[in-house]
Amino acid sequence: MSAGHRIAMSLRAAYLAMHRVVDARLSRLGVTADQFVVLNLLAQRDGITQQELVRRASSDPNTIRSMLVLLERRGLVARERHPTDGRARHVTLRAAGRETHQKVWSALGPLQESLAALFTPVEASALVNFLERVSGNLAAAETRMVASETPSVSAVRVDQEE
């Protein structure tokens, strides 16, 4: 098995294990791990656009939109037209969303502490740097791949003329 394959499979296993544990802890609070990510991002920087949430959550627009619709129905977030860009949605955390975020944050404290205890401070910092390097590199590769798959304007015109 190649080193690249082992890294990919280990990242996948770690992510899925984390997701399952967090979902199990949060189910009694009526929030999923993914919903918590959105609530946490809004708690850190409220009043951002849906596109900014997509970027910060490392997610896709449809997933974020679906979560926001659900959170909005529950009265945890509000989505309004952006004050300067009529096409964009401005997302804010409501009081109930802040309260839910605080409960969830408290419920996850022991898990966060147990994760941190697995590493020395230097190891934890190195791990975060490595993971940021992986996600940054993969995001750049995805951007290059999408750009190379997008036909140019001249290619579209040729296709249309045929």
DATAMO-V202863 format. One record per backbone hydrogen bond with DSSP energy under -1.0 kcal/mol. CO is the residue of the C=O (numbers start at 1). NH is the residue of the N-H. If there is no record, write none. Layout:
CO_NH ; CO_NH
//
This chain:
2_6 ; 3_7 ; 4_8 ; 5_9 ; 6_10 ; 7_11 ; 8_12 ; 9_13 ; 10_14 ; 11_15 ; 12_16 ; 13_17 ; 14_18 ; 15_19 ; 16_20 ; 17_21 ; 18_22 ; 19_23 ; 20_24 ; 21_25 ; 22_26 ; 23_27 ; 26_29 ; 26_31 ; 27_30 ; 32_36 ; 33_37 ; 34_38 ; 35_39 ; 36_40 ; 37_41 ; 38_42 ; 39_43 ; 40_44 ; 41_45 ; 48_91 ; 49_53 ; 50_54 ; 51_55 ; 52_56 ; 53_57 ; 54_59 ; 60_64 ; 61_65 ; 62_66 ; 63_67 ; 64_68 ; 65_69 ; 66_70 ; 67_71 ; 68_72 ; 69_73 ; 70_74 ; 71_76 ; 72_75 ; 76_94 ; 78_92 ; 80_90 ; 85_88 ; 88_82 ; 89_50 ; 90_80 ; 91_47 ; 91_48 ; 92_78 ; 94_98 ; 95_99 ; 96_100 ; 97_101 ; 98_102 ; 99_103 ; 100_104 ; 101_105 ; 102_106 ; 103_107 ; 104_108 ; 108_112 ; 109_113 ; 110_114 ; 111_115 ; 112_116 ; 113_117 ; 115_118 ; 116_119 ; 120_124 ; 121_125 ; 122_126 ; 123_127 ; 124_128 ; 125_129 ; 126_130 ; 127_131 ; 128_132 ; 129_133 ; 130_134 ; 131_135 ; 132_136 ; 133_137 ; 134_138 ; 135_139 ; 136_140 ; 137_141 ; 138_142 ; 139_143 ; 140_144 ; 141_145 ; 142_146 ; 143_147 ; 144_148 ; 145_149 ; 146_150 ; 152_156 ; 153_157 ; 154_158 ; 155_159 ; 156_160 ; 157_161 ; 158_162
//
